[in-house]
Every structure is written in structure tokens, then in C-alpha cells.
């Protein structure tokens, strides 16, 4: 099972690299241009989801997750591992942005960001942080605890809402978001492989 997850992670990373290489060296393609129609749609809701991807909001959610895990007598190291994974992955994303150096779209709503565009860090966060927490919560408590089930639903909405928000606010092209999701999926796959390696899952 561990090998399967390593292979899966590798495939996602290869797909990420291909998308990055192709789109960072060319003008926006037809899909990127078509997705620009999402700009300006639901701006205030998009701003809310974008805020959920900021480091300070993620930090608060980490604290809440630690408190929940402590109360539920869940191994706190798992939550700490997700938080550390999020932190390290964003550091890697910042470095990758300097590799691809893609310029962001021209039209912005509410937030202005000065770094480059590929990959979308918020899309990475949607997978590496929010999806990871949703999966952990679902596997541990959702079947027995209605509050946990609400948490799984809320986290799942964030998984979809964060990438959409970057398109609605004009912060990224569709291919930036796709690249972030691919990178996040690869990262989460590698994290799962490590969990099998060290015996956190069987």
C-alpha cells in the first residue's frame, strides 16, 4: 500500500510539472481565458474563502483541531503532522513560484498580491490542509459524532471554495489552480505514504 501511494504521489507531481512547464512559458490558453468569466462572481463569498487560506486563519484552525483532538483523545501528533505539512508545503510553493515566474491576471478584486501566479498556494492549502483534516475527521469520528460530521462537511466545502475563490477574485488563472490542486494531491499522497511507513495507518 505504501508503494501505491508513492507512485500516486509521483504521478501527481509529474502532472503538476507538465502543467507548470506548459502554461508558464505561454500566453493564457483557451481554458484559462474561458475561466476568466468567473471573475467578479460572488466576490464577498470568494473573499471569505480566500481569508480561510491565509496563514493566520489556518493557524487558528490548527489550534481548534488540536483542542478537538485533545478532547476526543486522538493522537495529537497527527494534527501536528498536518500543520507541519501545511507549513512546509507552502514554503515549497513559494520556491516553485520563483521557478515558474508566471505573471498573475490583470483584473483583481479586493486583494492585491505581489508574488507570482503558478501554482496557487490557496489550492494547495485546500488539499494539504483542509482535505487532510476532513479525511482524518471522517475516519475517526464522523460516523459517531454529529459535530464531527458537520466539521467534515464544512472542511469539504472549503476544499472546493478556496480554489474557486482565487478565480472569482481574479488572483489566478485556471491552470494555476489546477497546478495547485495537482501539487497538493501529490503532497497528500506522499504524506499518506509516510503515514504507512511509520505505522500511523495500516
N, C-alpha and C positions, 0 to 999 in steps of 0.2 A: 504493500500500500504506500509506503514511503516513496519508493521509486516512482510510482504512478504520479504522485503529487509533484515530485521534482520534474518529471517530464512535462506535466501540465504547466507548471510554472515556466519552464523553459520555452514552451510554445507560445505562451502569452507574451513573454519578453521579446521573443523574435518578432511576433506580430507588431508589438509596440515599436520596435526599432525600425521595421519596414515602413510603418505609418509615419514615423517621425522623419525618416530619411526622405520619403517621397514628398511629403507636404511641406517640410521646412525649406526645401530647395525650389519650390514652385509657387506661382501665384495661387490664391484660393481656387479650388476646383468647383465643379458644379454643385456637389452636395454641400460644401461649405457656403456657397453663395445662396443656395436654396434655404439653408437653415438660418440665414440672416433674417428671414421673415419672422422668426421668434423674438427678435429684438424688440424691446418695449412692451412685451406682453406680460401682464401680471408683475409689474416692476416691484411693487412693495412686498409681495409674497416672495419674489425672487431675492430681494434684499434680505429678507428674514432667513432664507435658506443659505445665502452666502455668509451671513453672520455665523451660522451654525458651523461653518467651515473654518472660521478664524481660530487662531491658536488659543485665545483666552476662553472662548466658548468650549472648545474641545477639552481644555484643562478642567473647566467646571464639570463637564460631563464625566471626565475621568474620576473626579472626586466623588461624584454621585454614584458612579459604578462601583468604586471601592467601598463606599458606605453600604450599598446594597449587597455586595458580595460578603462583606463582614457580617451583616445582619443575617444573611442566608447561609452563613457558614460554608461559603465557597472558597476555594483556594485563591487567595489574593494575588498570588504570583501570576495567574492567568490574566487578570485585569492589568497588572503592571506590565506584563509582556505586550499586551495590545497597545498600551500607552507608549511604551518604549518603541514599538514597531512603528507607530504613527509618527513619532518624533524623528526617528532615523529615516523613514521613507520620505518625509518632507525635506530633509537635508539632501537626500539623493536627488529628489525632484528639482531642487534649487540648482544643483550642479548640472543636471540634464538640460535645464532651460538655457544654461550658458553654452552647452554643446550645440543645441539646435538653433538657438537665437532667432526664433520666429517672431515677427512683429505682430502685436495684437491688432484686432479690428479697430477701425477709426471711430465708430459710433459707440459711445458709452452712456450708461445710465447710473446715476447716484455715485458709484465708486469709481475712482481712477487709480489704476495700479501701474507701476513703472517698470516692472520686470517683463521678461519676455513671455511668450504665449504657450509654447509646447514643452511639456504636457500640462494639462490643467491640474493644478495641485488640489483644488476642491474635488475633482473627480477621483483622484487618488484617495483622498480622505473618505469619500463616500464608500469605497470598498475596504480600504485597510482599517479604518476605524469603525464606521457605522455598521457596515455589513458584518465585520468580525464580531462586534458586540451583539448584534441581532442573532447571529448564529450561536454564540455562546449562551445567550439568554434563552433561546429557543430549545437548545439541547438540555439545559439544566432545569428550567423552571416553568416554561410557558404552559406545559400540559397540566400542571397542578395549581398554578397561581394566576388568577385573573390580572393582577397588577403587572406581572411579568409578561403576560400576553399583550397587554396594552403597550408595554415597552417595546416588544418585538415589532408591533405594528408601527409605532412611532419611528423606530430606528429604520424600518424598511421604507417608510415614506421619505426619510432623509436620504437614503441611498439613491432614490430617484430624483429627489428635489434639488440636491446640490449640483449635479451635472446640468440639469435643466436651468437652474438659476444663472449659470455662467453664460448660457446662450441668451437668455432673456435680458440680461444686463449688458450684453454686447462685449463681455470681457474675453470671450474665446470664440474661435471657430469650432465647428462640429468636429473636425479632425483632432483638435486639441483635446476636446472632451473624450473622444474615442481613445486617443492615446493615453489619457489619464486612467480611463477605465481598464484598458489592457494592462498598463503597468501595475495598477492596483490589484488586478486579478492575479498577475504573476507574483506579486509580492505576497499576497494572501496565500497563494498556493505554496510558495516557499516556506512561509511561516507554518502552514499545516504540515508540511514535510518534516520540519524541525520538531513540531509537536509529537509526531510519530517517532522520530529519532530518540527523543528524550523521555518518551513514555507518558506524555500528558494525555494522549488518546491511544486507543487500542484498535 
